[in-house]
């Protein structure tokens, strides 16, 4: 067995352990043991379980737990590549509300802006991304035209502002971390196809709900 084979097997073992930790965290959260669940989720993230921060954000959202917002921040930041295309942690943020001592997930801000790059290339990327963004679903897919009629929820409308280099989605302000994942992934991919090697994605402060 050569070194590359051993390295590959070690990675597979880590991913398997990560999946086990993520599953355990989900079960602990369902049982109401939030602190133990968070420990297992941290373990899953550290072990590199596929898509861990996005999936953890989704699990917390389903549980009505405000920790989904913090994991959404980590998920967005995980797409950043230092010296290349970066994604601010507060991009497509999940917002929270509070009733007395109880904090809960409230919604999500569906606006992304692109800056720090060639504006013509960025505008080209946004136009190219529009069809996929219009079909991206809440479970994190871009279904084919044939599948779209039976697909889960997707944005009612997508609009591109080429002058401001922003894209917005009418997703009823609902929190959907897996939809956010595909939105950001598509935007990053299209920027690269347009020849953009350095850029910054973020959600403008003006797009956020006022306190």
C-alpha positions as CSV (number, residue, x, y, z in Angstrom):
1,X,0.0,0.0,0.0
2,X,1.5,3.3,-1.0
3,X,1.3,6.6,0.8
4,X,-1.4,8.0,-1.4
5,X,-3.6,5.0,-0.8
6,X,-3.1,5.3,3.0
7,X,-3.9,9.0,2.9
8,X,-7.1,8.3,0.9
9,X,-8.2,5.7,3.4
10,X,-7.5,8.0,6.3
11,X,-9.7,10.6,4.7
12,X,-12.5,8.1,4.2
13,X,-12.2,7.0,7.8
14,X,-12.4,10.7,8.9
15,X,-15.5,11.3,6.7
16,X,-17.2,8.1,8.1
17,X,-16.4,9.2,11.7
18,X,-17.8,12.7,10.8
19,X,-21.0,11.2,9.5
20,X,-21.4,9.2,12.7
21,X,-20.8,12.3,14.8
22,X,-23.3,14.3,12.8
23,X,-25.9,11.5,13.1
24,X,-25.3,11.3,16.8
25,X,-25.6,15.1,17.2
26,X,-29.0,15.0,15.4
27,X,-30.3,12.3,17.7
28,X,-29.1,14.1,20.8
29,X,-30.7,17.3,19.7
30,X,-34.0,15.4,19.1
31,X,-33.7,14.1,22.6
32,X,-33.3,17.7,24.0
33,X,-29.6,17.4,24.9
34,X,-28.5,20.6,23.2
35,X,-25.0,20.8,24.8
36,X,-24.1,17.3,23.9
37,X,-25.5,17.7,20.4
38,X,-23.3,20.8,19.9
39,X,-20.2,18.9,20.9
40,X,-21.0,16.1,18.4
41,X,-21.7,18.7,15.7
42,X,-18.3,20.4,16.4
43,X,-16.7,17.0,16.1
44,X,-18.5,16.3,12.7
45,X,-17.2,19.7,11.4
46,X,-13.7,19.0,12.6
47,X,-13.7,15.6,11.0
48,X,-14.8,17.0,7.7
49,X,-18.2,15.4,7.2
50,X,-19.4,16.4,3.8
51,X,-21.2,19.7,3.8
52,X,-21.2,19.7,7.6
53,X,-21.9,23.3,8.5
54,X,-24.8,23.6,6.0
55,X,-26.3,20.3,7.2
56,X,-25.9,21.3,10.9
57,X,-27.5,24.7,10.2
58,X,-30.4,22.8,8.6
59,X,-30.8,20.4,11.5
60,X,-30.9,23.3,14.0
61,X,-33.4,25.1,11.8
62,X,-35.7,22.1,11.8
63,X,-35.4,22.0,15.6
64,X,-36.4,25.7,15.8
65,X,-33.0,26.4,17.5
66,X,-31.4,29.8,17.0
67,X,-27.9,28.2,16.7
68,X,-28.8,27.7,13.1
69,X,-27.7,31.4,12.6
70,X,-24.2,30.8,13.9
71,X,-23.8,27.7,11.8
72,X,-25.0,29.5,8.7
73,X,-22.2,32.1,9.3
74,X,-19.7,29.3,9.5
75,X,-21.1,27.6,6.4
76,X,-20.9,30.8,4.3
77,X,-17.3,31.5,5.5
78,X,-16.4,27.9,4.5
79,X,-16.6,28.8,0.8
80,X,-13.9,31.5,1.1
81,X,-10.6,31.0,-0.5
82,X,-8.0,33.4,0.9
83,X,-6.4,35.3,-1.9
84,X,-9.2,34.3,-4.3
85,X,-13.0,34.5,-4.1
86,X,-14.1,35.1,-0.5
87,X,-17.5,34.9,1.1
88,X,-18.2,37.0,4.2
89,X,-19.6,35.1,7.1
90,X,-22.6,37.3,7.2
91,X,-23.6,36.6,3.7
92,X,-27.3,35.4,3.4
93,X,-27.6,35.6,7.2
94,X,-30.3,33.8,9.1
95,X,-32.0,36.3,11.4
96,X,-33.3,35.5,14.9
97,X,-36.1,36.7,17.2
98,X,-36.6,36.6,20.9
99,X,-39.5,36.0,23.2
100,X,-38.4,36.6,26.8
101,X,-35.4,34.3,27.2
102,X,-36.2,32.2,24.2
103,X,-34.3,32.9,20.9
104,X,-35.6,31.4,17.7
105,X,-34.8,31.5,14.0
106,X,-36.9,34.1,12.3
107,X,-35.9,34.4,8.6
108,X,-33.1,34.9,6.1
109,X,-31.8,37.9,4.1
110,X,-31.8,36.9,0.4
111,X,-29.4,39.4,-1.2
112,X,-25.8,38.9,-2.4
113,X,-23.4,41.6,-3.7
114,X,-20.1,41.1,-5.5
115,X,-17.2,43.5,-5.2
116,X,-13.4,43.8,-5.5
117,X,-13.3,42.4,-9.0
118,X,-13.8,43.4,-12.7
119,X,-17.4,44.7,-12.8
120,X,-18.0,43.6,-16.4
121,X,-16.9,40.0,-15.6
122,X,-19.0,40.0,-12.4
123,X,-22.1,41.2,-14.4
124,X,-21.5,38.4,-16.9
125,X,-21.3,35.9,-14.0
126,X,-24.6,37.2,-12.4
127,X,-26.4,36.9,-15.7
128,X,-25.1,33.4,-16.3
129,X,-26.1,32.4,-12.7
130,X,-29.7,33.6,-13.0
131,X,-31.3,30.5,-14.6
132,X,-29.9,28.1,-12.0
133,X,-30.7,30.5,-9.1
134,X,-34.3,30.6,-10.4
135,X,-34.5,26.8,-10.1
136,X,-32.4,26.2,-7.0
137,X,-34.5,24.4,-4.3
138,X,-34.7,24.5,-0.5
139,X,-33.1,21.1,-0.3
140,X,-29.9,22.4,-2.1
141,X,-30.4,21.2,-5.7
142,X,-30.8,22.7,-9.1
143,X,-33.3,20.3,-10.7
144,X,-33.7,19.9,-14.4
145,X,-36.6,21.6,-16.3
146,X,-38.4,18.3,-16.3
147,X,-38.1,17.9,-12.5
148,X,-38.9,21.5,-11.5
149,X,-42.7,21.0,-11.4
150,X,-42.4,18.5,-8.6
151,X,-39.4,20.0,-6.9
152,X,-39.4,21.4,-3.3
153,X,-39.8,25.1,-2.8
154,X,-37.7,27.4,-4.9
155,X,-37.6,31.2,-5.1
156,X,-40.6,32.9,-6.6
157,X,-38.4,35.4,-8.4
158,X,-34.7,36.2,-9.0
159,X,-33.6,39.7,-9.9
160,X,-30.2,40.9,-11.0
161,X,-28.9,44.5,-10.7
162,X,-25.9,44.6,-13.0
163,X,-25.1,48.2,-12.0
164,X,-24.9,47.4,-8.3
165,X,-23.6,43.9,-8.9
166,X,-26.3,42.3,-6.7
167,X,-28.6,39.4,-6.9
168,X,-31.8,39.1,-4.9
169,X,-34.3,36.2,-4.4
170,X,-37.9,36.4,-3.5
171,X,-37.8,33.5,-1.1
172,X,-40.5,34.9,1.3
173,X,-37.7,35.8,3.7
174,X,-37.8,32.2,4.9
175,X,-34.7,30.6,6.4
176,X,-33.3,27.8,4.1
177,X,-29.6,27.1,4.6
178,X,-29.4,24.5,1.9
179,X,-30.9,26.9,-0.7
180,X,-28.3,29.4,0.5
181,X,-25.6,26.8,-0.1
182,X,-26.5,26.3,-3.8
183,X,-27.0,30.0,-4.4
184,X,-23.5,30.9,-3.1
185,X,-21.9,27.8,-4.8
186,X,-23.5,28.8,-8.2
187,X,-22.3,32.4,-7.9
188,X,-18.8,31.3,-7.1
189,X,-18.7,28.9,-10.0
190,X,-20.0,31.4,-12.5
191,X,-17.5,34.0,-11.3
192,X,-14.7,31.6,-12.0
193,X,-16.1,30.7,-15.4
194,X,-16.2,34.5,-16.2
195,X,-12.5,34.6,-15.4
196,X,-12.8,36.2,-12.0
197,X,-10.0,35.0,-9.7
198,X,-10.4,37.5,-6.8
199,X,-13.7,38.8,-5.5
200,X,-15.7,39.3,-2.4
201,X,-19.3,38.1,-1.9
202,X,-21.4,39.7,0.9
203,X,-24.9,40.8,1.9
204,X,-25.2,44.6,1.9
205,X,-26.1,46.2,5.2
206,X,-29.1,47.9,3.6
207,X,-30.6,44.6,2.7
208,X,-30.9,43.5,6.3
209,X,-34.1,44.1,8.3
210,X,-34.1,47.1,10.5
211,X,-34.0,46.3,14.3
